[in-house]
């Protein structure tokens, strides 16, 4: 029997190709799922599976390089916002123990005459894997296109114009994080895992199918729910920025990546963290406030909020 998804599943084609009734139903389903558990599984997301696995193969080649070679692409002074981050550097906000992972960041490419050129870090490309730049940027564009459609539906769910959230991410600091969780000696150390319990910083995260399962979300009753990685599905969750502007109507849900059981293998995943423009002010929407309710947080720019969180997790 095929493995079944444990969280609600929606088909993005219902929004892009459906009639008005189908579109309205999709808006309700994706919004209710994010409101209920902070997560939803998306089918028909439009990101080409072949392109995804071409990127996995290229990054596997990079992560297989010698540690000294990989560290040539690590920008510690810049907060590791682009390029390589070494194994054992990042930790969850409330954890003192490092996660069992290494990763690479790919962001937006800006022309030198762009108004915010220099404020969004420039990408770094490893000369040892020459095809990586073209394929990674193609995947970035595909992921962002899919994210824009999802954000249109979420905007409508929040009672806003369809382009409200997509406009926020125009020229935003979105990134793909290509993560390698290696087989290592840290699995048996108490309290150490591939990714300790955390919430995402950004608006929403798109997680195309990982090479193996391992993702779990924290349910309201305090138990952990495994979310399998299934072919053709993309897992989407709401981050702290979306929770902030909705006054927690769409909450940022705690999740983790657990250590493997049984046969131990490497795991690769490629979350796409959707970020607003650096100058976008994150303030609570009036449509998300009940009569007499006060905002739970003060306005802050996306850039200020990002830097605050990067310091908390050891990257800046």
Residue frames relative to the residue before (quaternion, step in Angstrom):
aa qw qx qy qz dx dy dz
X 1.0000 0.0000 0.0000 0.0000 0.00 0.00 0.00
X 0.4862 -0.6837 0.4632 0.2858 3.58 -0.87 0.98
X 0.5355 -0.6216 0.4653 0.3321 3.55 -1.10 0.74
X 0.2853 -0.7764 0.5450 0.1371 3.55 -0.95 0.91
X 0.4994 -0.6375 0.4941 0.3163 3.56 -1.14 0.67
X 0.3680 -0.7687 0.4945 0.1708 3.58 -1.02 0.83
X 0.7021 0.3651 -0.2541 0.5561 3.59 1.29 -0.11
X 0.6822 -0.4846 0.3231 0.4420 3.64 -1.15 0.33
X 0.2109 -0.7710 0.5943 0.0887 3.55 -1.10 0.82
X 0.0155 -0.7822 0.6228 -0.0083 3.59 -0.95 0.93
X 0.3413 -0.7229 0.5680 0.1957 3.56 -1.26 0.50
X 0.4128 -0.7432 0.4743 0.2288 3.57 -0.55 1.19
X 0.5580 0.6093 -0.3885 0.4080 3.60 1.18 -0.45
X 0.5589 0.5945 -0.3910 0.4259 3.59 1.17 -0.46
X 0.6916 0.4452 -0.2694 0.5008 3.56 1.15 -0.63
X 0.7329 0.4425 -0.2464 0.4543 3.59 0.88 -0.93
X 0.8111 0.2505 -0.1057 0.5179 3.59 1.07 -0.70
X 0.5734 0.6434 -0.3642 0.3530 3.60 1.22 -0.27
X 0.5720 -0.5503 0.4705 0.3855 3.52 -1.33 0.18
X 0.7437 -0.4175 0.2534 0.4565 3.63 -1.20 0.17
X 0.6455 0.5182 -0.3304 0.4534 3.59 1.00 -0.74
X 0.6571 0.5021 -0.3064 0.4715 3.59 0.99 -0.85
X 0.6414 0.5202 -0.3224 0.4627 3.58 1.00 -0.82
X 0.6609 0.5028 -0.3089 0.4636 3.57 0.93 -0.88
X 0.6436 0.5179 -0.3206 0.4635 3.57 1.02 -0.79
X 0.6320 0.5249 -0.3319 0.4635 3.59 1.03 -0.78
X 0.6352 0.5345 -0.3297 0.4496 3.58 0.90 -0.92
X 0.6725 0.4962 -0.2953 0.4629 3.56 0.91 -0.90
X 0.6853 0.5013 -0.2921 0.4402 3.59 0.90 -0.92
X 0.6889 0.4611 -0.3097 0.4657 3.60 0.81 -0.89
X 0.6629 0.5076 -0.3112 0.4539 3.59 0.99 -0.79
X 0.6630 0.5050 -0.3089 0.4582 3.58 0.92 -0.89
X 0.6451 0.5185 -0.3292 0.4545 3.60 1.01 -0.74
X 0.6703 0.4744 -0.3047 0.4825 3.58 0.91 -0.86
X 0.6425 0.5171 -0.3202 0.4662 3.58 1.06 -0.69
X 0.7097 0.4879 -0.2595 0.4370 3.56 0.99 -0.87
X 0.8413 0.0363 0.0170 0.5390 3.59 0.81 -0.94
X 0.5320 -0.6626 0.3990 0.3445 3.60 1.24 0.02
X 0.7402 0.3429 -0.1893 0.5465 3.58 1.30 -0.09
X 0.0437 0.7631 -0.6448 0.0012 3.55 -1.30 0.44
X 0.3203 -0.7204 0.5793 0.2071 3.59 -1.16 0.63
X 0.1837 -0.8070 0.5588 0.0522 3.56 -0.83 1.06
X 0.1063 -0.7452 0.6548 0.0676 3.53 -0.99 0.95
X 0.7705 0.3218 -0.2420 0.4942 3.59 -1.20 0.35
X 0.2927 0.8201 -0.4525 0.1923 3.58 1.19 0.60
X 0.4961 -0.7192 0.3877 0.2938 3.60 1.23 -0.17
X 0.5684 0.5635 -0.4038 0.4432 3.62 1.23 0.00
X 0.4400 -0.7394 0.4532 0.2330 3.55 -0.62 1.20
X 0.4563 -0.7087 0.4719 0.2587 3.58 -0.73 1.08
X 0.6297 0.5376 -0.3433 0.4434 3.58 0.99 -0.78
X 0.6437 0.5087 -0.3190 0.4745 3.61 0.98 -0.82
X 0.6215 0.5491 -0.3372 0.4456 3.57 1.00 -0.81
X 0.7407 0.4187 -0.2410 0.4668 3.58 0.78 -1.00
X 0.5455 0.5602 -0.4081 0.4713 3.60 1.19 -0.32
X 0.6592 0.4898 -0.3077 0.4804 3.57 1.01 -0.76
X 0.6103 0.5370 -0.3597 0.4581 3.59 0.97 -0.73
X 0.6719 0.5040 -0.3057 0.4484 3.60 0.86 -0.92
X 0.6676 0.4998 -0.3059 0.4592 3.58 0.94 -0.86
X 0.7018 0.4508 -0.2827 0.4736 3.58 0.91 -0.81
X 0.5546 0.5629 -0.3976 0.4664 3.58 1.15 -0.43
X 0.6392 0.5184 -0.3197 0.4696 3.59 1.03 -0.80
X 0.6519 0.4995 -0.3268 0.4676 3.58 0.99 -0.75
X 0.7060 0.4744 -0.2862 0.4412 3.60 0.74 -0.99
X 0.6153 0.5477 -0.3435 0.4511 3.59 1.24 -0.35
X 0.5003 0.6592 -0.4258 0.3658 3.61 1.25 -0.15
X 0.6517 -0.4989 0.3928 0.4148 3.56 -1.27 0.28
X 0.6148 -0.5823 0.3881 0.3637 3.56 -1.07 0.76
X 0.6433 0.5324 -0.3290 0.4410 3.60 0.93 -0.86
X 0.6434 0.5184 -0.3178 0.4650 3.58 1.05 -0.75
X 0.6671 0.5044 -0.3059 0.4549 3.56 0.87 -0.93
X 0.6743 0.5208 -0.3047 0.4257 3.59 0.93 -0.82
X 0.5014 0.6273 -0.4325 0.4099 3.59 1.22 -0.13
X 0.7287 0.4060 -0.2183 0.5063 3.59 1.22 -0.50
X 0.5302 0.6248 -0.4026 0.4080 3.58 1.23 0.45
X 0.1617 -0.8005 0.5751 0.0468 3.57 -0.61 1.19
X 0.1506 -0.8262 0.5384 0.0697 3.57 0.12 1.26
X 0.6435 0.5365 -0.3290 0.4356 3.60 1.01 -0.78
X 0.7334 0.4251 -0.2288 0.4786 3.59 1.06 -0.70
X 0.5825 -0.6193 0.3613 0.3829 3.55 1.23 0.30
X 0.4767 -0.7018 0.4210 0.3209 3.58 1.26 0.40
X 0.2705 0.7953 -0.5045 0.1996 3.59 1.06 0.70
X 0.7618 0.1445 -0.1219 0.6196 3.57 1.27 -0.31
X 0.7553 0.3680 -0.2726 0.4689 3.53 -1.24 0.47
X 0.8019 -0.3678 0.2567 0.3947 3.51 -1.32 -0.50
X 0.0843 -0.7324 0.6707 0.0814 3.53 -1.31 0.59
X 0.4548 -0.7341 0.4433 0.2404 3.55 -0.66 1.15
X 0.6346 -0.5033 0.4412 0.3864 3.51 -1.35 0.40
X 0.8436 0.2294 -0.1626 0.4575 3.56 -1.02 0.86
X 0.5081 0.6489 -0.4297 0.3690 3.61 1.20 0.36
X 0.7626 0.3776 -0.2172 0.4783 3.59 0.67 -1.07
X 0.0392 -0.7675 0.6391 0.0317 3.53 -1.18 0.69
X 0.5924 -0.5518 0.4404 0.3881 3.57 -1.21 0.44
X 0.6924 -0.5246 0.3063 0.3894 3.57 -1.16 0.69
X 0.7972 0.2821 -0.1377 0.5157 3.60 0.89 -0.89
X 0.6074 0.5338 -0.3559 0.4684 3.58 1.23 0.40
X 0.3282 -0.7414 0.5524 0.1935 3.56 -1.06 0.76
X 0.6544 0.4976 -0.3095 0.4779 3.59 1.27 -0.19
X 0.4756 -0.7060 0.4548 0.2619 3.54 -0.88 1.00
X 0.5158 -0.6209 0.4986 0.3159 3.54 -1.22 0.60
X 0.4694 -0.6765 0.5028 0.2629 3.54 -1.25 0.56
X 0.5312 0.6110 -0.4047 0.4251 3.57 0.52 1.21
X 0.1420 -0.7028 0.6816 0.1462 3.48 -1.44 0.28
X 0.0233 -0.8353 0.5492 -0.0101 3.61 -1.06 0.52
X 0.2855 -0.7244 0.6080 0.1549 3.52 -1.44 0.20
X 0.2318 -0.7819 0.5672 0.1150 3.59 -0.99 0.86
X 0.0673 -0.7523 0.6548 0.0275 3.55 -1.05 0.92
X 0.0650 -0.8219 0.5659 0.0070 3.57 -0.80 1.01
X 0.7518 -0.3695 0.3019 0.4551 3.51 -1.35 -0.29
X 0.3191 -0.7108 0.5933 0.2022 3.56 -1.15 0.72
X 0.0697 -0.8068 0.5866 0.0068 3.58 -0.74 1.07
X 0.4906 -0.6328 0.5124 0.3103 3.55 -1.13 0.72
X 0.6211 -0.5873 0.3714 0.3624 3.57 -1.13 0.63
X 0.7046 0.4330 -0.2723 0.4918 3.60 1.18 -0.44
X 0.3976 0.7142 -0.4872 0.3073 3.61 1.24 0.24
X 0.6040 -0.6134 0.3653 0.3542 3.64 -0.96 0.81
X 0.7829 0.2717 -0.1791 0.5303 3.62 1.02 -0.62
X 0.2578 0.7569 -0.5516 0.2374 3.59 1.14 0.55
X 0.7569 0.3274 -0.2734 0.4951 3.56 -0.83 1.03
X 0.6599 0.4652 -0.3176 0.4972 3.57 1.17 -0.45
X 0.6802 0.3196 -0.2450 0.6125 3.54 1.21 -0.55
X 0.4726 -0.7077 0.4330 0.2973 3.61 -0.60 1.06
X 0.4851 -0.6520 0.5045 0.2917 3.55 -1.15 0.68
X 0.5389 -0.6219 0.4599 0.3339 3.56 -1.12 0.64
X 0.2569 -0.7127 0.6339 0.1557 3.50 -1.33 0.51
X 0.0941 -0.8144 0.5718 0.0314 3.59 -0.90 0.88
X 0.3954 -0.7350 0.4985 0.2345 3.60 -0.78 0.98
X 0.4147 -0.7273 0.4905 0.2417 3.57 -0.71 1.04
X 0.5955 0.5944 -0.3621 0.4010 3.61 1.19 -0.44
X 0.7512 0.2422 -0.1572 0.5935 3.63 1.19 -0.44
X 0.1821 -0.8737 0.4408 0.0958 3.55 0.40 1.30
X 0.6824 0.5026 -0.2958 0.4407 3.62 1.06 -0.68
X 0.4871 0.7204 -0.4137 0.2697 3.56 1.23 -0.33
X 0.6348 0.5623 -0.3494 0.3985 3.61 0.88 -0.87
X 0.6872 0.4893 -0.2953 0.4485 3.60 0.74 -1.00
X 0.7142 0.4567 -0.2682 0.4577 3.59 0.81 -0.96
X 0.6550 0.5135 -0.3235 0.4501 3.59 0.97 -0.78
X 0.6690 0.4838 -0.3078 0.4729 3.61 0.97 -0.77
X 0.6084 0.5320 -0.3533 0.4712 3.59 1.09 -0.61
X 0.6501 0.4968 -0.3118 0.4830 3.58 1.02 -0.79
X 0.6037 0.5572 -0.3496 0.4504 3.60 1.02 -0.79
X 0.6794 0.4927 -0.2942 0.4572 3.59 0.83 -0.98
X 0.6612 0.5101 -0.3053 0.4576 3.59 0.97 -0.86
X 0.6630 0.4985 -0.3041 0.4685 3.57 0.97 -0.84
X 0.6594 0.5004 -0.3228 0.4589 3.59 0.94 -0.81
X 0.6274 0.5372 -0.3391 0.4503 3.60 1.00 -0.78
X 0.6531 0.4987 -0.3033 0.4824 3.57 1.01 -0.82
X 0.6461 0.5320 -0.3148 0.4477 3.59 0.98 -0.86
X 0.6278 0.5474 -0.3435 0.4338 3.59 0.98 -0.80
X 0.6469 0.5090 -0.3263 0.4647 3.59 0.95 -0.81
X 0.6566 0.5067 -0.3136 0.4625 3.58 0.91 -0.86
X 0.6653 0.5062 -0.3030 0.4575 3.57 0.97 -0.85
X 0.5771 0.5594 -0.3809 0.4571 3.59 1.13 -0.52
X 0.6775 0.4840 -0.2929 0.4701 3.58 0.88 -0.93
X 0.6542 0.5034 -0.3194 0.4654 3.60 0.96 -0.82
X 0.5983 0.5604 -0.3565 0.4482 3.59 1.05 -0.71
X 0.6675 0.4917 -0.2995 0.4722 3.57 0.90 -0.91
X 0.6198 0.5453 -0.3400 0.4504 3.59 1.02 -0.77
X 0.7048 0.4517 -0.2519 0.4855 3.57 1.09 -0.74
X 0.5502 -0.6444 0.3821 0.3690 3.57 1.28 0.12
X 0.5513 0.6029 -0.3882 0.4266 3.55 1.24 0.43
X 0.6638 -0.4496 0.4000 0.4440 3.55 -1.34 0.05
X 0.6501 -0.5606 0.3543 0.3708 3.57 -1.11 0.75
X 0.7484 0.4131 -0.2203 0.4698 3.60 0.97 -0.78
X 0.3480 0.7729 -0.4827 0.2203 3.60 1.22 0.10
X 0.7521 0.3667 -0.2165 0.5030 3.60 0.66 -1.05
X 0.6195 0.5296 -0.3669 0.4484 3.67 0.93 -0.69
X 0.6357 0.5227 -0.3408 0.4545 3.61 0.99 -0.72
X 0.6151 0.5668 -0.3446 0.4261 3.59 1.08 -0.66
X 0.7480 0.4082 -0.2246 0.4727 3.59 1.02 -0.72
X 0.4018 0.7038 -0.4974 0.3096 3.61 1.21 0.11
X 0.8199 0.0158 -0.0960 0.5641 3.57 -0.71 1.17
X 0.3324 0.7730 -0.4781 0.2520 3.57 1.14 0.64
X 0.5630 -0.6255 0.4475 0.3026 3.52 -1.33 0.34
X 0.1683 0.8088 -0.5407 0.1587 3.59 0.92 0.91
X 0.0792 -0.8016 0.5921 0.0226 3.56 -1.13 0.67
X 0.2960 -0.6504 0.6518 0.2539 3.48 -1.39 0.36
X 0.1440 -0.7537 0.6348 0.0911 3.55 -0.97 0.89
X 0.1523 -0.7747 0.6098 0.0693 3.56 -0.59 1.15
X 0.1025 -0.8446 0.5254 -0.0113 3.56 -0.37 1.30
X 0.1236 -0.7451 0.6516 0.0696 3.53 -1.11 0.86
X 0.1086 -0.7549 0.6459 0.0334 3.54 -0.77 1.15
X 0.1659 -0.8385 0.5094 0.0996 3.63 -0.09 1.18
X 0.5451 -0.5033 0.5266 0.4151 3.51 -1.39 0.05
X 0.1141 0.8223 -0.5408 0.1351 3.59 -0.63 1.06
X 0.6270 -0.5733 0.3981 0.3461 3.53 -1.35 0.14
X 0.5927 0.6378 -0.3520 0.3435 3.60 1.23 -0.20
X 0.4456 0.7358 -0.4372 0.2624 3.59 1.25 -0.18
X 0.7255 0.4532 -0.2445 0.4566 3.58 1.07 -0.71
X 0.5349 0.6259 -0.4181 0.3838 3.60 1.23 -0.10
X 0.5016 -0.6767 0.4384 0.3134 3.62 -0.71 1.01
X 0.8431 0.2147 -0.1654 0.4646 3.54 -0.98 0.89
X 0.6371 0.4996 -0.3331 0.4833 3.59 1.26 0.05
X 0.1195 0.7887 -0.5957 0.0938 3.56 -0.89 0.92
X 0.7420 -0.4220 0.2767 0.4413 3.52 -1.33 0.17
X 0.7605 -0.1181 0.0535 0.6363 3.60 1.04 -0.72
X 0.3348 -0.7665 0.5154 0.1864 3.57 -0.44 1.21
X 0.7174 -0.4633 0.3122 0.4162 3.54 -1.29 0.43
X 0.1796 0.7781 -0.5741 0.1809 3.56 -0.82 1.07
X 0.2963 -0.6804 0.6174 0.2609 3.53 -1.38 0.01
X 0.5036 -0.6457 0.4730 0.3251 3.58 -1.14 0.53
X 0.5425 -0.6595 0.4326 0.2891 3.56 -1.15 0.71
X 0.7309 0.5416 -0.2105 0.3581 3.53 0.91 -1.10
X 0.7255 -0.3839 0.3127 0.4780 3.60 -1.26 -0.41
X 0.7492 -0.1698 0.1315 0.6265 3.57 0.66 -1.16
X 0.2633 -0.7307 0.6060 0.1718 3.53 -1.32 0.42
X 0.1815 -0.7491 0.6285 0.1041 3.54 -1.03 0.89
X 0.0462 -0.8049 0.5915 -0.0117 3.58 -0.67 1.10
X 0.2058 -0.7717 0.5883 0.1268 3.60 -0.25 1.19
X 0.7415 -0.4381 0.2558 0.4391 3.54 -1.24 0.40
X 0.3233 -0.7228 0.5828 0.1828 3.55 -0.91 1.00
X 0.6319 -0.5497 0.3792 0.3934 3.58 -1.25 0.31
X 0.7747 0.0468 -0.0471 0.6288 3.58 1.25 -0.42
X 0.5596 -0.5855 0.4580 0.3664 3.57 -1.24 0.38
X 0.2225 0.7777 -0.5703 0.1431 3.57 -1.33 0.04
X 0.5684 0.6010 -0.3759 0.4176 3.57 1.27 -0.35
X 0.0127 0.7764 -0.6296 0.0239 3.56 -1.06 0.85
X 0.2008 -0.7603 0.6018 0.1396 3.58 -1.14 0.66
X 0.4504 -0.6802 0.5165 0.2602 3.53 -1.20 0.66
X 0.2724 -0.7795 0.5443 0.1481 3.56 -0.59 1.15
X 0.6893 -0.5180 0.3274 0.3864 3.55 -1.28 0.40
X 0.6738 0.4819 -0.3028 0.4711 3.60 1.19 -0.46
X 0.6125 -0.5976 0.3297 0.3987 3.58 1.31 0.18
X 0.5830 0.5587 -0.3858 0.4463 3.60 1.25 0.06
X 0.4294 -0.6897 0.5268 0.2499 3.54 -1.29 0.46
X 0.1846 -0.7818 0.5913 0.0721 3.57 -0.93 0.99
X 0.3477 -0.7368 0.5442 0.2000 3.57 -0.72 1.09
X 0.1492 -0.7602 0.6281 0.0731 3.58 -1.01 0.92
X 0.2775 -0.8017 0.5001 0.1735 3.60 -0.22 1.19
X 0.4039 -0.6618 0.5708 0.2704 3.55 -1.25 0.53
X 0.0241 -0.8326 0.5508 -0.0535 3.57 -0.37 1.28
X 0.5947 -0.5919 0.4170 0.3494 3.56 -1.05 0.81
X 0.8359 0.2306 -0.1767 0.4657 3.55 -0.98 0.89
X 0.6660 0.4827 -0.3119 0.4757 3.60 1.24 -0.10
X 0.1779 -0.7372 0.6404 0.1215 3.51 -1.27 0.57
X 0.2784 -0.7487 0.5786 0.1647 3.57 -0.85 0.98
X 0.0837 -0.7986 0.5960 0.0064 3.57 -0.84 1.03
X 0.0129 0.7967 -0.6041 0.0084 3.57 -0.97 0.85
X 0.4715 -0.6569 0.5145 0.2854 3.53 -1.24 0.54
X 0.2977 -0.7798 0.5330 0.1384 3.55 -1.00 0.91
X 0.7657 -0.3950 0.2632 0.4340 3.53 -1.36 0.02
X 0.6364 0.5376 -0.3422 0.4345 3.60 1.02 -0.72
X 0.6603 0.4790 -0.3095 0.4886 3.60 0.99 -0.79
X 0.6215 0.5263 -0.3376 0.4720 3.58 1.02 -0.76
X 0.6505 0.5400 -0.3148 0.4315 3.56 0.98 -0.86
X 0.7440 0.4110 -0.2509 0.4632 3.62 0.74 -0.97
X 0.6947 0.4304 -0.2853 0.5008 3.61 1.22 -0.32
X 0.4289 -0.7112 0.4498 0.3286 3.58 1.31 0.17
X 0.6661 -0.5352 0.2541 0.4532 3.54 1.15 0.87
X 0.3217 0.7153 -0.5428 0.3003 3.61 1.13 0.47
X 0.7330 0.1811 -0.1276 0.6432 3.57 1.12 -0.76
X 0.1841 -0.8563 0.4739 0.0905 3.58 0.10 1.28
X 0.4160 -0.6373 0.5825 0.2854 3.50 -1.34 0.38
X 0.1991 -0.8372 0.5048 0.0679 3.57 -0.37 1.26
X 0.4978 -0.6596 0.4844 0.2872 3.54 -0.98 0.91
X 0.0857 0.7852 -0.6092 0.0710 3.56 -1.00 0.87
X 0.1417 -0.7829 0.6031 0.0567 3.56 -1.29 0.29
X 0.2840 -0.6948 0.6160 0.2389 3.54 -1.37 0.09
X 0.2616 -0.8146 0.5037 0.1199 3.56 -0.43 1.25
X 0.5964 -0.5615 0.4394 0.3689 3.53 -1.29 0.39
X 0.5668 -0.6394 0.3964 0.3357 3.60 -1.02 0.73
X 0.2689 -0.7239 0.6138 0.1641 3.51 -1.26 0.59
X 0.7772 0.2914 -0.2234 0.5110 3.58 -1.11 0.59
X 0.8178 -0.1243 0.1212 0.5487 3.58 -0.90 -0.93
X 0.2803 -0.7931 0.5248 0.1303 3.56 -0.64 1.16
X 0.0319 0.7935 -0.6043 0.0637 3.56 -0.81 1.05
X 0.5832 -0.5129 0.4770 0.4114 3.54 -1.32 0.22
X 0.1485 -0.7583 0.6240 0.1165 3.56 -1.26 0.43
X 0.0980 -0.7742 0.6239 0.0426 3.54 -1.05 0.85
X 0.0637 0.7781 -0.6242 0.0282 3.58 -1.06 0.73
X 0.2193 -0.7918 0.5624 0.0924 3.57 -1.25 0.48
X 0.0170 -0.8163 0.5773 -0.0026 3.63 0.35 1.11
X 0.2290 -0.7354 0.6250 0.1271 3.53 -1.14 0.80
X 0.1698 -0.8086 0.5605 0.0565 3.55 -0.41 1.27
X 0.2319 -0.8087 0.5326 0.0931 3.57 -0.44 1.27
X 0.0443 -0.8227 0.5650 -0.0447 3.56 -0.54 1.26
X 0.4950 -0.6373 0.4974 0.3184 3.58 -1.15 0.56
X 0.6715 -0.3989 0.4159 0.4659 3.52 -1.41 -0.06
X 0.6009 -0.6097 0.3634 0.3675 3.64 -0.91 0.80
X 0.7263 0.4335 -0.2496 0.4715 3.61 1.04 -0.72
X 0.4338 0.7040 -0.4660 0.3146 3.59 1.24 -0.02
X 0.3121 -0.7491 0.5558 0.1805 3.56 -0.80 1.03
X 0.2541 -0.7579 0.5879 0.1239 3.54 -0.82 1.06
X 0.2106 0.7677 -0.5767 0.1835 3.56 -0.33 1.26
X 0.6184 -0.5960 0.3755 0.3483 3.53 -1.08 0.76
X 0.4187 -0.7059 0.5228 0.2304 3.56 -0.96 0.96
X 0.5145 -0.6494 0.4631 0.3148 3.54 -0.95 0.86
X 0.6218 0.5653 -0.3376 0.4241 3.58 1.11 -0.69
X 0.6923 0.4557 -0.2702 0.4899 3.58 1.25 -0.35
X 0.6078 0.5340 -0.3580 0.4661 3.59 1.27 0.18
X 0.3707 -0.6944 0.5724 0.2298 3.55 -0.91 0.92
X 0.6674 -0.4891 0.3558 0.4345 3.61 -1.17 0.40
X 0.8292 0.1751 -0.1617 0.5056 3.55 -0.76 1.09
X 0.5460 0.6236 -0.4045 0.3865 3.61 1.23 -0.16
X 0.3166 -0.7472 0.5599 0.1674 3.55 -1.07 0.82
X 0.5663 -0.5788 0.4525 0.3737 3.61 -1.13 0.56
X 0.4234 -0.7187 0.4968 0.2395 3.56 -1.03 0.84
X 0.7933 0.1847 -0.0983 0.5718 3.59 1.23 -0.29
X 0.4820 -0.6633 0.4998 0.2791 3.56 -1.22 0.60
X 0.6181 -0.5439 0.4011 0.4015 3.61 -1.15 0.43
X 0.0722 0.7611 -0.6405 0.0732 3.55 -1.16 0.76
X 0.4790 -0.6549 0.4794 0.3344 3.60 -1.03 0.60
X 0.6323 -0.5424 0.3966 0.3855 3.57 -1.21 0.51
X 0.6450 0.5273 -0.3224 0.4495 3.58 1.00 -0.79
X 0.6590 0.5007 -0.3106 0.4675 3.59 0.91 -0.89
X 0.6632 0.5063 -0.3078 0.4572 3.57 0.93 -0.88
X 0.6402 0.5299 -0.3221 0.4535 3.60 0.97 -0.86
X 0.6851 0.4858 -0.3002 0.4522 3.60 0.80 -0.97
X 0.6044 0.5555 -0.3465 0.4541 3.56 1.07 -0.74
X 0.7074 0.4554 -0.2649 0.4711 3.59 0.88 -0.93
X 0.6163 0.5456 -0.3564 0.4422 3.60 1.01 -0.70
X 0.6311 0.5158 -0.3342 0.4732 3.58 1.05 -0.66
X 0.6605 0.5347 -0.3071 0.4284 3.56 1.01 -0.83
X 0.7580 0.3688 -0.2080 0.4961 3.61 1.08 -0.63
X 0.6227 -0.6259 0.3109 0.3519 3.55 1.25 0.38
X 0.5598 0.6271 -0.3844 0.3816 3.58 1.23 0.26
X 0.7765 0.2472 -0.1502 0.5598 3.63 1.19 -0.18
